[in-house]
Every structure is written in structure tokens, then in C-alpha cells.
Amino acid sequence: MPYIPQDERGDLDELARALTTNLMSGNFRGKLNYFISSVAQGLIEANGVSYSFINDFIGVLECCKLELYRRVASPYEDQKIEENGDVYNRNFDKGVHRQ
């Protein structure tokens, strides 16, 4: 969950703005992957590699993905359903399945 206390955000917000500025040009996908991989490498160098680290780091990435989907992608998809029509049968939404 990205909702850390306000007093812990200052330096991180500054880094995020700088990174975002850098990612605005060129291949943001490769650059972002490189950055995340570099953070992982730095933490491994500082703390060592372990199952616990790998599990925790991947867990953080998964939670970032889920929160982005919940807060950004899902509302966007709902908007597009309203604009373009739904693909799913409304009965499907209610758990009624046709055989």
C-alpha cells in the first residue's frame, strides 16, 4: 500500500518527480524496468539475497500493480464501458452462467 505517512514522503516525492521527468521521453518501459531493477540490486547489495527479500520485493511490485489497476485502470474501463457498450452479458455480472 503506497499510503505512507506524510512526513516520510518529501525525499521520495522529489525522487519520483525527477524519475517521472526522465521517463517522459523515449522508452519509459525499459527505463522504468531498469530503475526498478537497479533498486532491487541496491537492496540486494545492502541486505543480501534471500527468499524473504525476493518474496517481499515481488510482493511490493504485485501490490503496486493491483493498486494501479484498482485506482486507475478499473475506473477507466468503467468509463469505456459507458462510452462503447459492455462486452459481458449483465447476467454474468450477477453470477448467473448460461450452460
N, C-alpha and C positions, 0 to 999 in steps of 0.2 A: 504494500500500500504506500503510495507516494506522499501521504499526508503527514510529513514530519513537522515538528514544532516550528513556528515562525522564526525563532531565534537561531535555528540551525540552517536556514535557507540562504542567507546572504551570499556567502562564498560560492555555494553551489549554483545559485541563480546567475552569478557573474560568469562562472564557467559554462553554464548552459547557454547563455546569450552568445558568448564567444564561439562555442561549438556550432550553434544554430547559424550564425553568420557564415562560418566556414562551410557548412553543409549546403547553403543556399545555391552555390554554384557547382556545376559539374555533377559527378556521380555521387549523390548523397548516400545511396545504398552501400557502396563499397567503403566510403569514408566512415559512415556510421558503424559498419561492421568492424572496420579497423579500429575505431575508437573503443568500442565495447571490448574487443579482443585485447586491446592494449591495457584497459582497466583490469581485465581478468588476469593478464600476465603480471601486472604490477602487484596485484593482491597475492598471486601465487608466489612471486619473488619475496614478498614481505612475510607471508604466513606459511608457505609450503602448500603442496598439492595434497589433497585428501578427498576421500569420498564425501565427507561433510562439506568441504568447500565447494566441490563440484555440484553437489545436490543443492546447496544454498544459492549458489550463483545462478544455476539454471532455474531454480525456483523464483528468484527475483525477476529474471527475464520473462518467465511464464506469467507472473503476476502483472508485469508491465504490459504484456500483450493483452491479457484479459481486461485490464482496466481501460486500455485504449479502445478495445472493442466495445466495452460496456458504455463508456462515456462519449465516444466519437463515432465509431462505425455503426452501432445499433441505431442511434437517432438518425444518422444519415440514411441508413437503409429504410427506416420507417418513413422518412420524407420521400424517398424514391418510390416506395410502395404507393403512397398517396398520389404522387405525380403520375406514375406509369401503370399502376394496377398491380395487384398481387399475383404471384405465380401459384401459391398454395391455396387449396380448397379451404374455405373457412372452417369446415367441419374438422379438418386436420388439426387446426389450432386448438380445438376443444378436446382432442384426444380420440375423436371418432375416426376409425380407419375403415376404409372400404376393402373388402376381400376380393 
